[in-house]
């Protein structure tokens, strides 16, 4: 949680807490804004209310506060088009209505997918490339692979060195021992960045690992690189005694990633959408 809050810095401008009269925290909201020199710029808002305090108008206040803070963050941006966005699970219909009432529309849909690790994970041939364990020396150059691999993905913003280190390498869930890179002729061409959050296992009822990011350079797509990275990742997760692998995917990914995951045994368990409103 402490690491997640760094996304809202500076906290006094991009986060808010709802307290009861006796000082109990009933909910909070935040604004995630990663500055970038791009024509389109998106600021993401989120809010959370304890079930005990729902239906008391707190949610509406948090939503309005975060939207206003997001618009303030965008006010000085040089981007041609600027947006406030919110990720919402499909089951959160009441919250979706709040955003709809405020002019937001769902413009992108995504899935959470899972694959049990009780089944065998076949290793596909690695033709013209090799998949090797993630090492410290890979961490800096993989950032460049990530930026290049996701340049054609909706809403993706290139990460500078500081953001890459903070959001990825310093993440408390990052497991380099379960992560891999693909190499061809001495060049990094793809990677699988994987995470484990043991504090989630009790609620999930099993041990899980997340394929946090999977990227392959465009010229190497459709050549088995992503499948090999996935297979090596899941094999390592099996050896670590984990029960399931999880991944989040854009259902309209230009790389066709959703079809790749289905082909290796992943199934969709949860769906959601990104809701968006353009700022004048």
Secondary structure, DSSP 8 states (H G I E B T S, - for coil): -HHHHGGG-SHHHHEEEEE-TTS-EEEEEEEE----S-SEEEEEEEEEE-GGGTTSSHHHHHHHHHHHHHHHHHHT---SEEEEEEEEETT-HHHHHHHHHTT-EEEEEEEEEEEESSS--------S-EEEE--TTHHHHHHHHHHHHTTTSTT-----HHHHIIIIIT-TTB-GGG-EEEEETTEEEEEEEEE--GGGHHHHTS-EEEEEEEEE-GGGTTTTHHHHHHHHHHHHHHHTT--EEEEEEETT-TT-HHHHHHHTT-EEEEEEEEEEEEE-
